Amino acid sequence: MVLNFIWLFFFFGAFVACLFHWLVLGDATIFNKVVQGSFEMSKTAFEIGLGLTGILCFWLGIMKIGEKAGAVQMLGRLVDPLFRRLFPGIPSGHPATGSMLMNISANLLGLDNAATPMGLKAMKELQELNEQEAARTGGDKEAASDAQVLFVVLHSSSLTLLPVGIMTYRAQLGAANPADVFLPILLATFFSTMAGLVSVSFFQNIRLRNPVVMAWLVGLTVAVLGTLWYFMRLSAEQLGATSALISGLVLLGLIVAFMSMAVRKQINAFESFIEGAREGFNTAIMVVPYLVAILVGIAVFRASGAMDFLMQGLAAGLIALGAPADIVPALPTALMKPLSGSGARGMMIDTMKTFGADSFAGRLSCLFQGATDTTFYVIAVYFGSVAIRKTRHTLTCSLIADLVGAIAAICMAYLFFPPR
């Protein structure tokens, strides 16, 4: 319901903005610009879906090998004590547990190309459970289950350990130390992830004070602090080289490990890969209509100028409420990120070019880019892949996590890079 309201708001808001451009500003071409923008984004959305096809085929093929070899189930058993309490609707030892763990781990390392296929695999497995429960109780299989809601929120607010892309852009734009945003981004995403977990626990009555859950959360905090201590000792060049080594080693090691287990259990790895790749192709086809709907809505809202009006209004309102003027130049990145990753990236780069990569606004825009996620894109892709139409409280909790991540980014910016 909320997603439907926002999607309609994009089009109605765009039409009002077009009327303003035409009747007040005298721009009679604005309607055609918006229509052309919708056509171009429709094509882009399809190309994104097409681009996902190869990645999905490959990784879901690898996942199928790991599943048949028992590797995914083995990974699931490692986190079973925690997941049984956070996801009580998932049976112990179910393959979805391992798939979710692999998705979260890939996000942690900044491996987006690997994280998405693993996440879609987990959503398909969770949907099978959802359909079984709906058949048993007479419920609605097109409504997201508690497990699906929590998983998507955790994904969209995922903890980021190595923001390699942001550090690369900072290096290209002349930052003295491109990696100086690493620690603030890690802390900001930690807060956003915790906010996502707490907000979902409120809706789903998850007992976070359970000793097992608390032990895992404390352990995660210690691991984050330990990682910070290690990486803070590295130079920018060493950090980039180390992150590339870790990501490449983890992915290739995972592939070889799955294939080795398949050989040991005498499983036909090639046939298993083909079976999984077929599933990846079908999943990619399912995603395309949802991508077109969301991305075209956002494109129309931007092309009409409504996004600019909204950002200017919010900035003026924040200043009127006493918000520091220092944060205003970076706000477009924060406001755009839940809607469009590429749009937010462009605004981050523009902010660094305009004010300097090492300016307060430039650094804050990087923190906004790293601390929040493309919420609407994630919801469209993940729920679209399993034909879920009722996302329940997913969007609300995801936006809460985005808001906390943005606030945490501002706090970290003032803490680490106070304006002069």
HELIX and SHEET records of a PDB file:
HELIX    1   1 VAL A    2  LEU A   23  1                                  22    
HELIX    2   2 ILE A   30  ALA A   69  1                                  40    
HELIX    3   3 ALA A   71  LEU A   86  1                                  16    
HELIX    4   4 PRO A   95  LEU A  108  1                                  14    
HELIX    5   5 ASP A  112  THR A  137  1                                  26    
HELIX    6   6 ASP A  146  SER A  156  1                                  11    
HELIX    7   7 VAL A  164  GLN A  172  1                                   9    
HELIX    8   8 PRO A  178  VAL A  181  5                                   4    
HELIX    9   9 PHE A  182  GLN A  204  1                                  23    
HELIX   10  10 PRO A  211  PHE A  231  1                                  21    
HELIX   11  11 ALA A  236  ARG A  264  1                                  29    
HELIX   12  12 ALA A  269  ALA A  303  1                                  35    
HELIX   13  13 ALA A  306  ALA A  320  1                                  15    
HELIX   14  14 ALA A  325  ALA A  330  5                                   6    
HELIX   15  15 LEU A  331  MET A  336  1                                   6    
HELIX   16  16 GLY A  341  PHE A  355  1                                  15    
HELIX   17  17 PHE A  360  ALA A  371  1                                  12    
HELIX   18  18 THR A  375  GLY A  384  1                                  10    
HELIX   19  19 THR A  394  PHE A  416  1                                  23    
END                                                                             
